[in-house]
Amino acid sequence: MRELALRVLGERGRWVWSRLEVIGDIAVIKKPIYGDLTLEDFVVLAEELLKVVPVKSVWLAVTPVTGPYKTRGFVHLAGEPRSWTIYREHGCSFKVDITKVFATPRLGHEHLRVAKLVRGGEVVVNMFAGVGIFSIVIARLSKPGRVHSIDINPEAYNMMVENIRLNKVEGIVVPYLGDAARVVEERLAGVADRVLMPLPDLALEYSPQALLALRGPRGFIHFYLHLKADKERMFYSKAVEMVRGKVEAEGWILANARTRVVRKVGPGMVQVVVDAEVERFKGVA
Ligand SMILES: C[S@@+](CC[C@H](N)C(=O)[O-])C[C@H]1O[C@@H](n2cnc3c(N)ncnc32)[C@H](O)[C@@H]1O
């Protein structure tokens, strides 16, 4: 991307992000924080991009991921003025509209990793399901009993319903529209073996509901958190201690915890997942 930018825009092209995001047949260029590139510069760059990358539409992301629905602001640059596409991952297909829902190919590895952890017959609750990528990959690659999938964004919910049909996982992936805490309290208490919380903004706050969703004396919760990266990698133990505090406050024990960095999410920030195995505290005999 950088090479193309330097060729098309000269020295000023050095401000363009080197990584190009491709979602289905849409390419997304991230607006740089620095430099004096104009919209016209990006249009010229996008026209050139269409000649060398097999995509049909190019958009400029003008804001970071923001708001409760975790969407970005976009400006169309070149090609078809279409913001929806079919994104393929692990043999599944997903309809996504990049202007209306959260979508990134950068979670592909994580979707597969978690799907491989799911054992046959498990009931999963995905509290922040988006268009259903985690849930559908789990349903197609593992043999779960059910994957209850909640999202508060009506556009994401509608696309999730479509994606469930597209991937023929009706009856396995069950969609819910609403706030995850309310949906669990009202409809999903005591049903799950495993809970996914892929929303760092609310993962810790909604841990009482994640624990409430569990059915057995033990269960698994995947907490996704954003933490400041440090050279000593203290963020690993910090993440575990944050999760431990929440789990113990609800009368559970953190029996096992494994952490890994999912991806970098900004200057000096990382997304970390804590795979927590929790156990109900039985009290002192
Ligand atoms: C980071 S995205 C999920 C990504 C998705 N799991 C994936 O792998 O592509 C977070 C999602 O949480 C949803 N969300 C935000 N607040 C919520 C809430 N209170 N209850 C349920 N869903 C919520 C957003 O609409 C968004 O779709």
The ligand as a Tripos MOL2 file, in Angstrom:
@<TRIPOS>MOLECULE
LIG
   27    29     1     0     0
SMALL
NO_CHARGES

@<TRIPOS>ATOM
      1 C1        -16.5570   -5.7150   18.6360 C.3       1 LIG1
      2 S1        -18.1620   -5.9940   18.0410 S.3       1 LIG1
      3 C2        -18.3300   -7.7510   18.0070 C.3       1 LIG1
      4 C3        -17.4590   -8.3930   17.0180 C.3       1 LIG1
      5 C4        -17.8950   -9.7620   16.5940 C.3       1 LIG1
      6 N1        -17.9870  -10.6460   17.7330 N.3       1 LIG1
      7 C5        -16.9180  -10.2790   15.5470 C.2       1 LIG1
      8 O1        -16.1720  -11.1970   15.8390 O.co2     1 LIG1
      9 O2        -16.9340   -9.7540   14.4410 O.co2     1 LIG1
     10 C6        -19.1250   -5.6110   19.4290 C.3       1 LIG1
     11 C7        -20.6180   -5.7250   19.1980 C.3       1 LIG1
     12 O3        -21.2650   -5.5050   20.4490 O.3       1 LIG1
     13 C8        -22.4930   -4.8790   20.2100 C.3       1 LIG1
     14 N2        -22.9560   -4.2810   21.4660 N.ar      1 LIG1
     15 C9        -22.5820   -3.0940   22.0310 C.ar      1 LIG1
     16 N3        -23.1840   -2.9150   23.2220 N.ar      1 LIG1
     17 C10       -23.9560   -4.0240   23.4200 C.ar      1 LIG1
     18 C11       -24.8200   -4.4390   24.4750 C.ar      1 LIG1
     19 N4        -25.0120   -3.6700   25.5620 N.pl3     1 LIG1
     20 N5        -25.4460   -5.6150   24.3570 N.ar      1 LIG1
     21 C12       -25.2640   -6.4070   23.2480 C.ar      1 LIG1
     22 N6        -24.4800   -6.0520   22.2180 N.ar      1 LIG1
     23 C13       -23.8120   -4.8870   22.2910 C.ar      1 LIG1
     24 C14       -22.1960   -3.8880   19.0800 C.3       1 LIG1
     25 O4        -23.3620   -3.5350   18.3950 O.3       1 LIG1
     26 C15       -21.1930   -4.6950   18.2330 C.3       1 LIG1
     27 O5        -21.8410   -5.3480   17.1690 O.3       1 LIG1
@<TRIPOS>BOND
     1     1     2 1
     2     2     3 1
     3     2    10 1
     4     3     4 1
     5     4     5 1
     6     5     6 1
     7     5     7 1
     8     7     8 2
     9     7     9 1
    10    10    11 1
    11    11    12 1
    12    11    26 1
    13    12    13 1
    14    13    14 1
    15    13    24 1
    16    14    15 ar
    17    14    23 ar
    18    15    16 ar
    19    16    17 ar
    20    17    18 ar
    21    17    23 ar
    22    18    19 1
    23    18    20 ar
    24    20    21 ar
    25    21    22 ar
    26    22    23 ar
    27    24    25 1
    28    24    26 1
    29    26    27 1
@<TRIPOS>SUBSTRUCTURE
     1 LIG1         1 GROUP 0 **** ****
